[in-house]
Amino acid sequence: MTLTKVMAADPYADGELQTLWSSYHSEHPWRIPTLARTQRGHLVALGGWLVCNTDIGHGECHIASKTSIDNGVTWSRAGAAVATGSGISGAYDCGYGDAAVVADRESDRILVMCASGNVVYTSSTRTSPIRVARIYGTDSPSGNITWEAPTDVTSDIYAINTNMQGTFFASGRIMQSRVVKVGEYYRLYSALLYISIIPAHTGTSSSIPTTSGRHGSNSERPTPPRHTVRHP
């Protein structure tokens, strides 16, 4: 898992490569990196450590973070635990992975959404779903981020669409509006991948932007499904 060093003095110069986590030097693979910049200018990198040696849903997985307070020239050497999977078969916290992240533009708050549990995406049903976790972090002047314990928000996410059987927030980045503000925070936008079973016995696997309120309610689609897969 390699990120390009961002040179603070010359942001357009050719960057040097830095390895934050290496599968070659680890007993288990690292995957699905994501990056955010906090309102303090700190960089936050997240990576998934797959103790089960395969995708989230198959077993124990963890999410870790590293930070840089100098625009990527140097990084914290010790990774902080964002979410630690229990590895307990069938548990909602068996594993955490495929993180999507956003840092609030006006405060020190950081939001991470991720998949969790012990059900793989393709095997998910409403009665036994791949789960969704929400994690809040708080940045500090030193760049040390305090991560709160994950909260299971599966029921909230699946309530968006009664036909939804399995879902992933698009791993990587959640976007934040620069214009629309509701209460304390500017509105967030995220792509949501989901499997749905509709009454006509057609299964759809869609990737759509999801919004709420002024730019579309939770039940609206700003764009049509990217693709549809018909099942027997």
Number of C-alpha atoms within 10 A of each C-alpha: 16 11 17 13 18 20 17 12 9 9 11 9 10 11 15 11 11 16 10 20 23 15 13 10 8 10 12 16 18 23 20 16 22 20 20 21 20 22 16 17 14 22 20 25 21 28 24 26 30 25 20 17 15 16 20 28 27 21 27 27 31 26 26 21 23 23 28 20 20 15 18 20 16 14 19 15 10 11 17 17 14 25 26 19 22 17 21 14 15 15 15 23 27 23 33 34 30 26 31 27 26 24 28 21 17 12 14 16 19 23 17 23 28 25 29 34 30 27 25 20 22 15 13 19 19 16 7 13 25 25 29 27 23 20 19 19 16 18 21 13 11 11 20 16 21 16 20 13 14 20 13 19 13 19 12 10 17 19 12 14 14 12 18 22 25 25 27 22 24 22 21 22 20 20 17 18 13 10 7 12 13 9 6 8 14 17 20 17 17 21 20 17 20 23 23 20 18 13 8 6 11 13 19 21 21 19 20 18 18 22 20 13 10 10 13 12 13 14 13 15 13 13 10 10 15 11 10 12 10 11 9 5
